[in-house]
Amino acid sequence: MLILLILSYYWLVARRERWIGKFGSASLLLVVSAVLAALPLAIYFVRSPGSLFERTSDVSVLNAPRGFFTALFFNATRTAMMFHFVGDLNWRHNYSGRPELSNLVGVLLLVGIVAGINPVRRVLEALRRSWSAEVMSFDNPLVSEGFAFTFVFVWFVIAMLPAVLSHGGLPHSLRAILAAPMAYTLAACGAERLYRYLEPRYSTRHLIPAVGIFCVLLIGESCYLYFKVWGDNPATRDAFAADSVEIARQISALPIQTSKYVVVPQDGGSLVDGVSVAAQTVMFITDTFERERQWTRNVHYVVEGHEKDIPKDALVFQLKAHD
């Protein structure tokens, strides 16, 4: 939809300024490049349709316990509020429950949104009156600013749809991650508008140091939160399966002659080649994803509840499920 918005604008400009042929060639090149880029992923989904449809069906808002419109309303509210109030609760994605934006950036985001309303409204009014090449040209400051804000707003809203149209685990920052560039773009616009407002009211001698202090506080807050508070939190280690990493290192340190059996929890998530994804960390570090590698390295995986199949002289490692 974003691409269609951009192409529609340039199609109107090209038709008015009579360079429709160049527009067609450039559009064809864009489509071909997009098809080639998406082709490997499309081939994978054709071969493994369950990877696409089963997961999509599982998290679709259509399968939400409450009614569709009620779920849609709550999803939209939670997703919008995650920037300023309650953020993603998953420790892998965020400091659990903390707003996705710091307080300083969150305020600037709101300023940027307010600042963009009038330019969008003015350009829509101008385009409603006339679709001339003069009005549609980027040389017109009214159009360039209004179209830029329109593009940012549309991107921002569309990028949050994967989260709004899903259920479970909301607010979910990864499903709305494509909104992040535009959230920071709007915050930057808010900072620029705020500086423009303060510039005639305060001398540069005071304003420049204030901006420097603001930037230092912003960087310092983020560094402390993510490298110290979040990074050292035991919940973060658990969310990233640190226990599985330790088990994998123990297995790698053992001689090949020793039989190693890894017990994988039944509720460890979806299956990959018949084994729960809970085993993926161990498989990756020990290089035992393929069955042949498992036999040559003497590392075996059994589902919880089938421990009777494990030889008595084998070393057993118990994995736990992670959310």
C-alpha positions in Angstrom: 0.0 0.0 0.0 2.9 2.3 0.8 4.4 1.6 -2.6 1.1 2.2 -4.3 0.8 5.5 -2.6 4.2 6.6 -3.9 3.6 5.3 -7.4 0.2 7.0 -7.5 1.8 10.3 -6.7 4.6 10.0 -9.3 2.1 8.7 -11.9 0.1 11.9 -11.5 3.3 14.0 -11.7 4.6 12.1 -14.7 1.3 12.4 -16.6 1.2 16.1 -16.0 4.8 16.7 -16.8 4.8 14.3 -19.8 7.5 11.8 -18.7 5.1 8.9 -18.4 7.5 6.6 -20.4 10.3 7.0 -17.9 7.8 6.4 -15.1 6.7 3.1 -16.7 10.3 1.9 -17.1 11.2 2.7 -13.6 8.0 1.1 -12.2 8.7 -2.1 -14.2 12.2 -2.2 -12.8 10.8 -1.8 -9.3 8.3 -4.7 -9.8 10.9 -7.0 -11.3 13.3 -6.3 -8.4 10.6 -6.9 -5.8 9.6 -10.2 -7.4 13.2 -11.4 -7.5 13.7 -10.4 -3.8 10.6 -12.1 -2.7 11.0 -15.2 -4.8 13.1 -17.4 -2.3 10.6 -16.7 0.4 7.7 -17.5 -1.9 9.3 -20.8 -3.0 9.7 -21.7 0.7 6.1 -21.0 1.5 4.9 -23.0 -1.6 6.9 -26.0 -0.4 5.9 -25.5 3.3 2.5 -23.8 3.3 1.9 -24.7 6.9 4.7 -22.3 7.9 2.6 -19.5 6.5 -1.0 -20.5 7.0 -1.0 -22.4 10.3 0.9 -19.7 12.3 -1.2 -16.9 10.6 -4.4 -18.7 11.6 -3.2 -19.2 15.1 -2.6 -15.6 15.8 -5.3 -14.1 13.6 -7.7 -11.7 15.3 -10.5 -13.7 13.7 -9.7 -16.4 16.2 -9.7 -14.2 19.2 -11.9 -15.4 22.1 -13.8 -12.1 22.2 -15.8 -10.7 19.3 -13.9 -9.4 16.2 -14.7 -5.7 16.7 -14.1 -5.8 20.4 -10.7 -7.5 19.9 -9.8 -5.1 17.2 -10.6 -2.1 19.4 -8.5 -3.5 22.3 -5.7 -4.5 20.0 -5.5 -1.0 18.4 -5.6 0.6 21.9 -2.9 -1.6 23.3 -0.6 -1.2 20.3 -1.0 2.6 20.3 -0.4 2.8 24.0 2.8 0.7 23.9 4.8 3.8 22.8 4.0 5.8 26.0 2.4 3.6 28.6 2.7 -0.2 28.7 5.1 -1.8 26.2 5.8 -5.4 25.1 5.9 -7.8 28.1 8.2 -10.3 26.4 11.8 -9.9 27.8 13.3 -10.9 24.5 11.7 -7.9 22.9 11.8 -5.3 25.6 12.3 -4.5 29.2 9.0 -6.2 30.2 6.2 -3.7 30.3 8.3 -0.6 29.8 7.0 1.8 27.1 8.7 1.3 23.8 9.9 4.9 23.7 11.7 6.7 26.5 9.7 9.6 28.1 11.8 12.2 26.2 11.3 10.6 22.8 7.7 9.8 23.6 6.9 13.5 24.1 8.7 14.4 20.9 6.7 11.8 19.0 3.5 13.5 20.1 4.9 16.9 19.1 5.8 15.5 15.7 2.3 14.0 15.2 0.6 17.4 16.1 3.1 19.2 13.8 2.2 17.0 10.9 -1.6 17.5 11.0 -1.7 21.0 9.4 0.7 20.3 6.5 -1.3 17.2 5.6 -4.6 19.1 5.8 -3.2 22.0 3.7 -1.9 19.7 0.9 -5.2 17.8 0.8 -7.1 21.0 0.4 -4.7 22.2 -2.3 -5.0 19.0 -4.2 -8.8 19.1 -3.9 -8.8 22.5 -5.6 -6.3 21.7 -8.3 -4.4 18.7 -9.7 -2.1 20.9 -11.8 1.6 20.0 -12.3 2.5 23.2 -10.4 0.5 22.0 -7.3 1.8 18.4 -7.6 5.4 19.4 -8.0 7.9 18.8 -5.2 9.2 22.3 -5.9 6.0 23.5 -4.1 7.1 23.6 -0.4 3.4 23.0 0.6 3.3 19.7 -1.3 6.8 18.5 -0.3 6.1 18.9 3.4 2.5 17.7 3.3 3.3 14.7 1.1 6.2 13.8 3.4 4.0 13.8 6.5 1.3 11.9 4.7 3.7 9.2 3.7 5.1 9.0 7.3 1.6 8.8 8.8 0.4 6.1 6.4 3.5 4.1 6.9 3.1 4.4 10.7 -0.5 3.2 10.7 0.0 0.4 8.2 3.1 -0.9 10.0 1.0 -1.4 13.1 -1.7 -3.5 11.4 0.2 -6.9 11.9 -0.1 -6.3 15.6 -3.6 -4.9 15.5 -4.9 -7.8 13.4 -3.4 -10.5 15.7 -4.2 -11.7 19.1 -2.1 -13.0 22.0 1.0 -11.4 23.5 -0.1 -7.9 22.9 1.3 -5.3 22.8 3.8 -7.0 20.5 6.7 -4.9 19.4 8.1 -7.3 16.8 4.8 -7.5 15.0 4.8 -3.7 14.8 8.5 -3.3 14.3 8.1 -1.7 10.9 6.5 1.3 12.7 9.8 2.0 14.5 11.5 4.0 11.7 8.5 6.3 11.4 8.0 6.6 15.1 11.6 8.0 15.3 11.1 10.1 12.2 8.1 11.7 13.8 10.0 12.2 17.0 12.8 13.9 15.0 10.2 16.1 13.4 8.9 17.0 16.8 12.4 17.9 18.0 13.0 20.1 14.9 9.6 21.9 15.5 10.4 22.3 19.2 13.8 23.8 18.4 12.3 26.1 15.8 9.8 27.3 18.4 12.5 27.9 21.0 15.1 29.5 18.7 13.7 33.0 18.5 12.9 33.0 22.2 16.3 32.0 23.6 19.8 32.9 22.6 22.0 30.4 20.9 24.4 30.6 23.8 21.8 28.9 26.0 20.0 26.8 23.4 23.0 24.8 22.0 24.2 23.6 25.5 20.6 22.7 26.3 20.3 20.6 23.2 23.7 18.9 24.0 22.5 18.1 27.5 19.3 16.7 26.1 21.2 14.4 23.7 23.5 13.2 26.5 20.6 12.4 28.8 18.8 10.6 25.9 21.8 8.4 25.0 22.7 7.8 28.7 19.3 6.7 29.6 19.1 4.2 26.8 22.6 2.8 27.4 21.9 2.3 31.1 18.5 0.7 30.6 19.5 -1.8 27.9 23.1 -2.6 28.6 22.8 -2.6 32.4 19.3 -2.9 33.7 17.9 -5.1 30.9 21.1 -6.9 30.0 21.9 -8.0 33.6 18.3 -9.0 34.5 18.0 -12.7 35.1 14.6 -12.6 33.2 16.5 -11.6 30.1 18.9 -14.5 30.3 16.0 -16.9 30.8 14.0 -15.4 27.9 17.0 -16.0 25.6 17.4 -19.6 26.8 20.7 -19.1 28.6 20.2 -22.5 30.3 20.0 -24.1 26.9 23.3 -22.4 25.9 24.9 -23.8 29.1 23.6 -27.3 28.3 24.9 -27.1 24.8 28.4 -26.1 26.0 28.4 -29.1 28.4 27.5 -31.4 25.6 30.1 -30.0 23.3 32.8 -30.5 26.0 32.0 -34.2 26.3 33.8 -36.9 24.3 31.9 -38.3 21.3 31.9 -41.8 22.8 29.6 -40.6 25.6 25.9 -41.0 24.8 24.1 -37.7 25.3 20.3 -37.5 25.4 18.5 -34.3 25.5 14.9 -34.4 26.8 12.8 -31.8 25.0 9.5 -30.6 26.7 6.3 -31.4 25.0 5.0 -27.9 25.3 8.2 -26.4 23.8 6.4 -24.8 20.9 6.0 -25.8 17.2 7.9 -28.7 15.7 10.8 -28.6 13.3 11.7 -31.9 11.7 9.7 -33.6 14.4 11.5 -31.9 17.3 10.2 -29.0 19.4 11.8 -25.6 18.7 12.9 -25.7 22.4 15.8 -27.8 21.2 17.0 -25.4 18.5 19.5 -23.6 20.6 21.2 -26.8 21.6 21.1 -28.1 18.1 22.7 -25.0 16.7 25.6 -24.8 19.2 26.3 -28.5 19.0 25.8 -28.7 15.2 23.3 -31.6 15.5 20.3 -30.3 13.6 20.6 -33.0 10.9 19.9 -36.6 11.9 23.3 -37.8 10.5 25.1 -35.2 12.7 23.2 -36.4 15.7 24.4 -40.0 15.2 28.0 -39.0 14.4 28.2 -36.7 17.5 26.2 -39.2 19.7 23.7 -36.6 20.6 20.0 -37.7 20.6 16.7 -35.9 21.3 13.7 -37.4 22.9 10.3 -35.9 23.7 9.4 -35.6 27.4 7.5 -38.7 28.5 9.6 -41.1 26.4 12.6 -41.2 28.8 12.2 -45.0 28.9 13.9 -45.1 25.5 17.1 -43.6 27.0 20.0 -46.1 27.7 20.9 -46.4 31.4 24.6 -45.4 30.8 23.7 -42.2 28.9 24.0 -38.7 30.2 20.6 -37.0 30.3 20.0 -33.2 29.9 16.6 -31.8 30.5 15.5 -28.7 28.6 12.7 -26.4 29.7 10.2 -24.6 27.6 10.6 -20.8 27.1 7.8 -18.4 26.3 
